[in-house]
């Protein structure tokens, strides 16, 4: 029998979420962010499902080449740019766009000998202080790019928002002001908005928006839920009960005997664990769905299994379906119980978990 751990990938939900992007930012071009294997959903399947996006954003040339070799022809942007000069020939051959965020990358472009000019986004550090040119460095960097034979004109201007997930935080408006000053008088398209800004900061929409987490049906806001923004969960991580036991009050469950039964109770064992990407630090009480109804995780998460309290699901049997997150159970809620974020859970699903494409989950 095949191990029951599966990740269902709902392509119709993915397409619905892209439609929500376009509704929230009408008239803007969409760079769908599909780095990190499309946040664990499968980079090629997601790119194909999101064929109505205007382009894609990835982290590295390796991700981009996977897409090109799969027949994806839409524009692809390397969000971290090139890492070494030897990549320039591949960037040109595969018609990739690059983000330039550091003087070392300017040097690479100026030394490049490829025949076809490369489309470039100039990254501006407007306040996140991670990647990008400081405001005083922007115009000199832009001048070098405009003089570079390897660079296609005009040059795009890009920044990234640090606190857009908090709708009350003043940093977003400060970053916008900083960007406007740094880029004053420079031509070219602008790209500012991530998922949170698309939904919460319309003044950031500019020419291109860059949705990431919202495409996968997750709220981009602190403490938020996808349903609040009419987003549909794309991944449902599911498995099944592989054992049901009846234990006595005082019996200890799992590694470290960290959970002791407070009364006589049925306990289910689910074929899922941190070896599959389920968070090891999920606490007792983390919700799990058995037969569509909520029960609680108990004890420690192990590599291949978790245990759940079936006191409220007395009729549960071996083989019954279990949902760890997704349809009916927001991944944001599970992440909160594990003291992490939904991004990490989605990106962390292991390769041994079979991905199954579906179109609608009811």
C-alpha positions, -999 to +999 in steps of 0.1 A: +000+000+000+013+035-009+020+057+021-011+080+024+007+113+029-002+136-001-002+172-010-032+181-032-025+211-054-057+228-065-049+245-098-083+261-101-077+278-067-044+290-080-061+306-110-088+321-088-061+337-066-044+352-097-078+367-107-080+382-072-046+399-078-059+414-110-091+426-093-071+442-065-046+459-089-065+465-121-045+474-152-011+464-136+012+438-150+017+408-129+050+391-121+040+359-103+066+349-078+073+312-081+107+309-064+114+280-040+096+255-062+066+279-062+065+279-024+065+241-024+037+237-050+058+227-080+074+254-101+065+240-136+029+231-128+023+265-112+039+284-141+017+266-165-014+271-144-006+308-141-002+313-178-023+345-176+004+362-155+027+386-175+058+371-162+075+351-134+099+359-106+124+333-094+155+333-071+181+318-093+191+308-128+186+272-120+149+277-114+146+298-146+163+271-167+139+245-153+110+266-166+126+273-200+134+236-205+097+229-197+086+251-225+077+283-205+083+313-227+069+342-207+094+367-192+113+354-162+131+377-137+160+366-115+151+384-083+186+381-068+203+387-102+234+369-113+258+354-087+288+352-110+299+365-144+298+331-160+260+332-157+256+361-181+258+339-212+230+317-199+209+347-189+212+360-225+206+326-241+174+320-221+162+356-225+160+362-187+157+395-169+179+403-140+176+424-109+208+444-102+212+452-065+249+456-060+280+472-076+295+438-082+267+430-105+272+462-124+308+452-129+297+418-143+274+435-168+300+459-179+324+430-186+298+409-203+303+399-239+269+384-248+253+395-280+217+401-268+212+429-243+197+419-210+165+434-195+174+449-161+156+460-130+176+483-108+169+475-071+166+504-047+169+500-010+141+523+002+143+511+038+143+474+041+181+474+042+186+439+027+193+442-010+195+473-033+214+505-039+211+532-012+192+563-024+224+583-030+238+555-052+207+551-074+214+577-101+251+568-105+241+531-108+214+540-133+239+560-154+263+531-155+235+508-166+223+531-193+259+533-207+263+495-207+260+478-240+249+446-224+218+462-209+185+467-228+168+501-224+149+514-206+158+501-171+131+491-146+131+504-110+122+480-082+121+481-044+108+457-017+085+466+012+095+456+047+063+461+067+034+460+042+019+430+062+011+454+090-015+478+076-009+503+104+029+505+101+043+538+089+073+522+072+055+515+039+047+552+033+082+562+043+096+537+018+073+551-009+086+586-002+122+574-003+117+556-036+101+587-052+131+609-041+157+584-052+141+577-086+129+612-094+134+620-130+144+585-140+124+567-168+113+531-168+086+510-152+083+507-115+076+475-094+069+479-056+040+459-044+042+424-029+011+404-018+003+425+012+007+458-007-015+446-035-043+440-011-036+468+015-016+496-001-031+505-035-007+535-038+022+510-042+008+493-073+029+512-099+034+494-132+041+458-121+029+440-090+047+409-076+023+386-058+038+357-039+020+341-009-015+353-019-013+332-051-011+301-029-041+311-009-025+324+022-032+358+039-002+381+036-012+400+068-002+395+104-027+373+120-049+372+089-068+344+071-071+338+034-109+338+034-109+374+046-096+383+012-114+358-009-083+337-014-086+300-019-061+275-004-041+258-031-023+231-011-041+206+011-016+184+031-035+152+039-028+117+052-047+090+070-051+072+103-028+041+104-037+030+140-063+037+166-056+027+203-075+031+235-053+042+264-059+046+301-057+077+323-020+082+331-006+065+300+021+085+283+021+091+245+051+093+222+087+104+226+097+119+259+064+109+275+055+146+271+018+140+269+000+120+296-036+110+290-059+130+314-086+103+312-093+070+293-092+080+257-088+069+221-057+080+203-051+080+166-018+077+148-014+096+115+011+089+088+027+123+087+057+138+105+086+162+103+102+140+077+072+150+055+075+187+064+049+187+092+064+211+118+082+194+146+075+222+170+037+220+165+023+221+201-002+198+217-035+213+208-026+221+172-058+214+152-060+185+128-090+174+108-101+137+110-131+129+088-135+167+084-138+174+121-113+190+144-093+170+168-060+180+186-024+169+181-010+154+213+026+148+222+057+153+201+058+152+164+081+124+152+097+118+119+069+098+103+039+101+126+018+122+149-008+113+175-042+129+178-068+129+205-099+111+192-121+117+222-145+138+201-143+114+171-150+081+187-160+065+155-127+070+137-111+040+122-079+031+105-078+045+070-100+075+078-088+107+060-068+133+079-061+169+068-031+187+083-037+220+066-055+233+035-092+227+027-111+233+060-080+241+081-060+273+073-023+268+071-019+301+089-036+286+120-013+256+120+017+279+116+007+299+146+005+267+167+041+259+156+055+294+162+063+298+125+048+313+093+028+297+066+056+303+041+079+279+059+053+252+061+044+253+024+081+255+013+090+227+037+069+199+023+093+170+016+098+153-017+086+120-004+051+135-001+033+128-034+018+159-051-016+153-068-030+179-091-068+186-086-092+212-100-115+222-072-118+205-038-155+211-033 
